[in-house]
Amino acid sequence: MTGSSTHLTFPGSQGTPLAAILDLPARPPAAYAVFAHCFTCGKDSHAAARIAKALTAHRIAVLRFDFTGLGQSGGDFASSTFSSNVQDLVRAADHLRDHYTAPSLLIGHSLGGAAVLAATHRIPGVRAVATIAAPAAPDHVVHQFAHHRQEIAQRGEADVTLAGRSFSIRQRFIDDLLAQPQATRIRTLDAALLVLHAPTDQVVDVDNARQIFETARHPKSYVSLPGADHLLSNRADAQYAAAVLAAWASRYTPAPADAPRTRPGH
């Protein structure tokens, strides 16, 4: 039995529509999750798509979406910030709550991992949070355009090439990253935490995983992803992460017999 995928939209933090895909299992979901993609990536990235679809085999429905100004979502990326990304996440959870079932699980990849840690306290009902290759602090991404910092400071913005694409980065984006109280959020996280990280990650050093894990309170778990790269480009690595994540999340999500069903018409 195979599941299905539904394309949908919902209003984002800037009032523009955000494009999303809801991957559903073949049987009624045992839980719903929201997946936050990596910096300047999208809902169709290898990690997002493969992990979401793999989780449906474990009866977890996953909503993955493009942040404002990325992929098929509306809005202007240059006007977005980490804080607006967090608000996009909250809007995604609101959409599930209003039309399906409130998410009990949040999953974030790279900067998306930092975003789910920041959004958890604003989403009622979240019982478990998983980060994949996440930085301990959101401002970690600044190093990706460090050589443009002077230009950004002088002009207020600069065009930066990331993963072969050009993005406009503004000073307000950097200021917002630097102002995030991430350690406090992790320390007061009112949900179970799973930290997944590759020991040889060349983009976000594995020491970030140590910082997140040591800052968080129990219940918390850490799983190494040996041999994986930052983007989980290898399908086997994404499937392994999904299998571990599903087994771990089963402790914090409803049993299949108690699985919530979607409302008629959805």
DRENTI-810207 format. One record per residue (C-alpha): x, y, z; residue number from 1; residue in three letters. Coordinates in steps of 0.2 Angstrom, whole numbers, plus 5000, padded with zeros to 4 digits. Example, Ala and Ser with C-alpha at 12.3 -4.5 7.8 and 13.67 -1.06 7.14 Angstrom:
2
PT;X;Y;Z;n;res
PT;5062;4978;5039;1;ala
PT;5068;4995;5036;2;ser
This chain:
266
PT;X;Y;Z;n;res
PT;5000;5000;5000;1;met
PT;5006;5017;4995;2;thr
PT;5001;5034;5002;3;gly
PT;4997;5050;4993;4;ser
PT;5003;5068;4991;5;ser
PT;4991;5083;4991;6;thr
PT;4997;5100;4985;7;his
PT;4990;5115;4995;8;leu
PT;4993;5133;5000;9;thr
PT;4991;5143;5015;10;phe
PT;4994;5161;5020;11;pro
PT;5012;5165;5026;12;gly
PT;5019;5177;5038;13;ser
PT;5019;5191;5025;14;gln
PT;5001;5188;5019;15;gly
PT;5007;5179;5003;16;thr
PT;5002;5161;4999;17;pro
PT;5015;5147;5004;18;leu
PT;5016;5132;4993;19;ala
PT;5015;5115;5002;20;ala
PT;5014;5096;5000;21;ile
PT;5005;5085;5012;22;leu
PT;5012;5068;5011;23;asp
PT;4999;5055;5018;24;leu
PT;5001;5037;5023;25;pro
PT;4989;5024;5015;26;ala
PT;4980;5021;5032;27;arg
PT;4974;5035;5044;28;pro
PT;4989;5044;5051;29;pro
PT;4995;5040;5068;30;ala
PT;5002;5058;5069;31;ala
PT;5005;5074;5059;32;tyr
PT;5021;5083;5057;33;ala
PT;5028;5099;5049;34;val
PT;5045;5098;5040;35;phe
PT;5055;5114;5039;36;ala
PT;5068;5114;5025;37;his
PT;5086;5120;5025;38;cys
PT;5092;5138;5021;39;phe
PT;5087;5143;5003;40;thr
PT;5082;5125;4999;41;cys
PT;5064;5120;4997;42;gly
PT;5050;5107;5001;43;lys
PT;5056;5097;4986;44;asp
PT;5074;5095;4992;45;ser
PT;5081;5077;4993;46;his
PT;5080;5078;5012;47;ala
PT;5063;5085;5014;48;ala
PT;5055;5074;5001;49;ala
PT;5063;5058;5005;50;arg
PT;5061;5059;5024;51;ile
PT;5043;5065;5022;52;ala
PT;5038;5050;5011;53;lys
PT;5048;5038;5021;54;ala
PT;5039;5044;5037;55;leu
PT;5022;5040;5029;56;thr
PT;5027;5021;5029;57;ala
PT;5026;5023;5048;58;his
PT;5009;5032;5047;59;arg
PT;5015;5049;5050;60;ile
PT;5008;5062;5038;61;ala
PT;5020;5076;5034;62;val
PT;5017;5094;5028;63;leu
PT;5032;5101;5020;64;arg
PT;5032;5119;5012;65;phe
PT;5042;5132;5004;66;asp
PT;5047;5147;5015;67;phe
PT;5042;5164;5009;68;thr
PT;5050;5169;4993;69;gly
PT;5057;5152;4990;70;leu
PT;5052;5138;4978;71;gly
PT;5033;5140;4973;72;gln
PT;5029;5151;4988;73;ser
PT;5024;5169;4985;74;gly
PT;5033;5184;4994;75;gly
PT;5050;5192;4993;76;asp
PT;5064;5182;5000;77;phe
PT;5074;5198;5003;78;ala
PT;5061;5204;5014;79;ser
PT;5060;5188;5025;80;ser
PT;5070;5185;5041;81;thr
PT;5073;5170;5052;82;phe
PT;5058;5177;5063;83;ser
PT;5047;5177;5048;84;ser
PT;5052;5159;5044;85;asn
PT;5047;5155;5062;86;val
PT;5030;5163;5059;87;gln
PT;5028;5153;5042;88;asp
PT;5030;5138;5053;89;leu
PT;5017;5143;5065;90;val
PT;5005;5146;5050;91;arg
PT;5009;5129;5043;92;ala
PT;5004;5121;5060;93;ala
PT;4988;5132;5060;94;asp
PT;4983;5126;5043;95;his
PT;4985;5107;5049;96;leu
PT;4975;5111;5065;97;arg
PT;4961;5120;5055;98;asp
PT;4959;5107;5041;99;his
PT;4967;5091;5047;100;tyr
PT;4974;5088;5064;101;thr
PT;4986;5098;5074;102;ala
PT;5004;5093;5072;103;pro
PT;5012;5084;5087;104;ser
PT;5029;5083;5078;105;leu
PT;5041;5096;5071;106;leu
PT;5056;5092;5060;107;ile
PT;5069;5104;5054;108;gly
PT;5084;5102;5043;109;his
PT;5099;5113;5045;110;ser
PT;5092;5131;5048;111;leu
PT;5075;5124;5047;112;gly
PT;5080;5114;5063;113;gly
PT;5084;5130;5072;114;ala
PT;5067;5137;5066;115;ala
PT;5057;5122;5073;116;val
PT;5067;5124;5090;117;leu
PT;5061;5143;5090;118;ala
PT;5043;5139;5084;119;ala
PT;5039;5125;5097;120;thr
PT;5033;5136;5111;121;his
PT;5021;5145;5099;122;arg
PT;5013;5129;5093;123;ile
PT;5001;5120;5105;124;pro
PT;5001;5102;5105;125;gly
PT;5019;5099;5099;126;val
PT;5026;5084;5109;127;arg
PT;5042;5080;5099;128;ala
PT;5055;5090;5090;129;val
PT;5068;5083;5078;130;ala
PT;5083;5092;5071;131;thr
PT;5094;5086;5057;132;ile
PT;5111;5094;5054;133;ala
PT;5105;5110;5063;134;ala
PT;5116;5124;5070;135;pro
PT;5115;5128;5088;136;ala
PT;5112;5146;5084;137;ala
PT;5103;5153;5069;138;pro
PT;5117;5166;5065;139;asp
PT;5128;5151;5060;140;his
PT;5122;5154;5042;141;val
PT;5131;5171;5042;142;val
PT;5147;5162;5038;143;his
PT;5140;5157;5021;144;gln
PT;5141;5175;5015;145;phe
PT;5154;5182;5027;146;ala
PT;5164;5190;5013;147;his
PT;5149;5201;5009;148;his
PT;5147;5207;5027;149;arg
PT;5155;5224;5023;150;gln
PT;5145;5227;5008;151;glu
PT;5129;5223;5016;152;ile
PT;5133;5234;5031;153;ala
PT;5137;5249;5019;154;gln
PT;5124;5247;5006;155;arg
PT;5110;5238;5017;156;gly
PT;5110;5223;5006;157;glu
PT;5120;5213;4993;158;ala
PT;5117;5199;4981;159;asp
PT;5125;5183;4987;160;val
PT;5127;5167;4977;161;thr
PT;5122;5152;4987;162;leu
PT;5121;5134;4980;163;ala
PT;5123;5142;4963;164;gly
PT;5108;5154;4965;165;arg
PT;5108;5172;4968;166;ser
PT;5099;5179;4984;167;phe
PT;5098;5197;4990;168;ser
PT;5103;5197;5009;169;ile
PT;5099;5212;5019;170;arg
PT;5106;5219;5035;171;gln
PT;5090;5217;5044;172;arg
PT;5091;5198;5040;173;phe
PT;5108;5197;5049;174;ile
PT;5102;5208;5063;175;asp
PT;5087;5197;5066;176;asp
PT;5098;5181;5066;177;leu
PT;5110;5189;5079;178;leu
PT;5095;5194;5090;179;ala
PT;5088;5176;5092;180;gln
PT;5088;5169;5110;181;pro
PT;5091;5152;5104;182;gln
PT;5100;5145;5119;183;ala
PT;5085;5150;5131;184;thr
PT;5073;5142;5119;185;arg
PT;5082;5125;5118;186;ile
PT;5084;5126;5137;187;arg
PT;5065;5128;5140;188;thr
PT;5059;5117;5126;189;leu
PT;5043;5109;5132;190;asp
PT;5045;5094;5121;191;ala
PT;5055;5078;5118;192;ala
PT;5070;5082;5107;193;leu
PT;5080;5071;5095;194;leu
PT;5096;5078;5087;195;val
PT;5102;5069;5072;196;leu
PT;5119;5075;5064;197;his
PT;5133;5068;5054;198;ala
PT;5150;5068;5062;199;pro
PT;5159;5073;5046;200;thr
PT;5146;5087;5041;201;asp
PT;5156;5100;5032;202;gln
PT;5143;5114;5032;203;val
PT;5137;5113;5051;204;val
PT;5150;5106;5062;205;asp
PT;5145;5092;5073;206;val
PT;5149;5102;5088;207;asp
PT;5133;5111;5085;208;asn
PT;5124;5095;5089;209;ala
PT;5134;5094;5105;210;arg
PT;5129;5111;5110;211;gln
PT;5110;5108;5107;212;ile
PT;5110;5092;5116;213;phe
PT;5119;5098;5131;214;glu
PT;5108;5114;5132;215;thr
PT;5092;5104;5131;216;ala
PT;5083;5096;5146;217;arg
PT;5077;5078;5146;218;his
PT;5069;5069;5137;219;pro
PT;5082;5071;5123;220;lys
PT;5091;5059;5112;221;ser
PT;5106;5060;5100;222;tyr
PT;5109;5049;5084;223;val
PT;5124;5050;5073;224;ser
PT;5122;5049;5054;225;leu
PT;5139;5042;5050;226;pro
PT;5144;5045;5032;227;gly
PT;5130;5057;5028;228;ala
PT;5133;5074;5020;229;asp
PT;5124;5090;5026;230;his
PT;5110;5089;5013;231;leu
PT;5107;5070;5015;232;leu
PT;5110;5068;4997;233;ser
PT;5111;5049;4998;234;asn
PT;5094;5041;4998;235;arg
PT;5099;5028;5010;236;ala
PT;5105;5041;5023;237;asp
PT;5088;5050;5022;238;ala
PT;5079;5034;5024;239;gln
PT;5089;5029;5039;240;tyr
PT;5086;5046;5047;241;ala
PT;5067;5044;5044;242;ala
PT;5067;5026;5051;243;ala
PT;5076;5032;5067;244;val
PT;5065;5047;5068;245;leu
PT;5049;5037;5066;246;ala
PT;5054;5024;5079;247;ala
PT;5058;5038;5091;248;trp
PT;5043;5048;5088;249;ala
PT;5031;5033;5091;250;ser
PT;5035;5036;5110;251;arg
PT;5027;5054;5109;252;tyr
PT;5013;5052;5096;253;thr
PT;4996;5043;5097;254;pro
PT;4996;5024;5094;255;ala
PT;4989;5019;5077;256;pro
PT;4973;5012;5086;257;ala
PT;4970;5030;5092;258;asp
PT;4975;5038;5076;259;ala
PT;4965;5054;5072;260;pro
PT;4956;5054;5055;261;arg
PT;4955;5069;5043;262;thr
PT;4939;5078;5042;263;arg
PT;4926;5073;5029;264;pro
PT;4931;5082;5013;265;gly
PT;4950;5083;5016;266;his
